């Protein structure tokens, strides 16, 4: 079966720890991908505007599965938007504001929203992932179309908080890990694999023809759905255990190494 779609997570996967990638090498690969009829998608928990900024030359040709699948853009066209109801949004916010060690980003279609009272260090960190970020004195469901909450909290309480949030907000959100000290609260069923399925339907691509790369809990569905799911060497052990294939380290251009194998029809793609 030939490969027709390559989909990459960004942080800890396609990007190195400096949030960079080898642009000349990838753009040369992308030209070869087009010659072979292989599509490219970015599947990340991050904001669409931030993801778009990494691929200005080709953004109009590729697909973006942003905010963990809640916003899907294909060849410059909106394909799908998830949305919390106002009641769901308020229920989540009211609960999160009772938790003292958590900082919140409410992810909307137009902006990421944070509270003015948060410290400057968190605001600077948030701005790296949300190129459109707005400070507000209170969260309001009326401000935007909302489809995710991103939480920042101490690593020491991450595991217990994941469990507690899953119980307290069951049926409204699904907590997934998205990196050190980070939890994303996503709309049930709107994960990256769901977003990729929408892209695949548009392009006529079967799961068996897809290569995916990831390193976190929010990548599990797309790693297991794809015919070729690659976990990164730097991924936690539980993520590596569920993936059929293994790639090298994100700091060593491992995704690009595997893309070379795809293009050259080397194992396991021969």
Rosetta blueprint (number, residue, H / E / L):
1 X L
2 X L
3 X L
4 X L
5 X E
6 X E
7 X E
8 X E
9 X L
10 X H
11 X H
12 X H
13 X H
14 X H
15 X L
16 X L
17 X L
18 X L
19 X L
20 X L
21 X L
22 X L
23 X H
24 X H
25 X H
26 X H
27 X H
28 X H
29 X H
30 X H
31 X H
32 X H
33 X H
34 X H
35 X H
36 X L
37 X L
38 X L
39 X E
40 X E
41 X E
42 X E
43 X E
44 X L
45 X L
46 X L
47 X L
48 X H
49 X H
50 X H
51 X H
52 X H
53 X H
54 X H
55 X L
56 X L
57 X L
58 X L
59 X L
60 X L
61 X L
62 X L
63 X E
64 X E
65 X E
66 X E
67 X H
68 X H
69 X H
70 X L
71 X E
72 X E
73 X E
74 X E
75 X L
76 X L
77 X E
78 X E
79 X E
80 X E
81 X E
82 X L
83 X L
84 X L
85 X L
86 X H
87 X H
88 X H
89 X H
90 X H
91 X H
92 X H
93 X H
94 X H
95 X H
96 X H
97 X L
98 X L
99 X L
100 X L
101 X L
102 X L
103 X E
104 X E
105 X E
106 X E
107 X E
108 X E
109 X L
110 X L
111 X L
112 X E
113 X E
114 X E
115 X E
116 X L
117 X L
118 X L
119 X L
120 X H
121 X H
122 X H
123 X H
124 X H
125 X H
126 X H
127 X H
128 X H
129 X H
130 X L
131 X L
132 X L
133 X E
134 X E
135 X E
136 X E
137 X L
138 X L
139 X L
140 X L
141 X H
142 X H
143 X H
144 X L
145 X L
146 X E
147 X E
148 X E
149 X E
150 X E
151 X E
152 X E
153 X L
154 X L
155 X H
156 X H
157 X H
158 X H
159 X H
160 X H
161 X H
162 X H
163 X H
164 X H
165 X H
166 X H
167 X H
168 X H
169 X L
170 X L
171 X L
172 X L
173 X L
174 X E
175 X E
176 X E
177 X E
178 X E
179 X E
180 X L
181 X L
182 X E
183 X E
184 X E
185 X E
186 X E
187 X L
188 X L
189 X L
190 X L
191 X L
192 X H
193 X H
194 X H
195 X H
196 X H
197 X H
198 X H
199 X H
200 X H
201 X H
202 X H
203 X H
204 X L
205 X L
206 X L
207 X H
208 X H
209 X H
210 X E
211 X E
212 X E
213 X E
214 X E
215 X L
216 X L
217 X H
218 X H
219 X H
220 X H
221 X H
222 X H
223 X H
224 X H
225 X H
226 X L
227 X L
228 X E
229 X E
230 X E
231 X E
232 X L
233 X L
234 X L
235 X L
236 X L
237 X H
238 X H
239 X H
240 X H
241 X H
242 X H
243 X L
244 X L
245 X E
246 X E
247 X L
248 X L
249 X L
250 X H
251 X H
252 X H
253 X L
254 X H
255 X H
256 X H
257 X H
258 X H
259 X H
260 X H
261 X H
262 X H
263 X H
264 X L
265 X L
266 X L
267 X L
268 X L
269 X L
270 X L
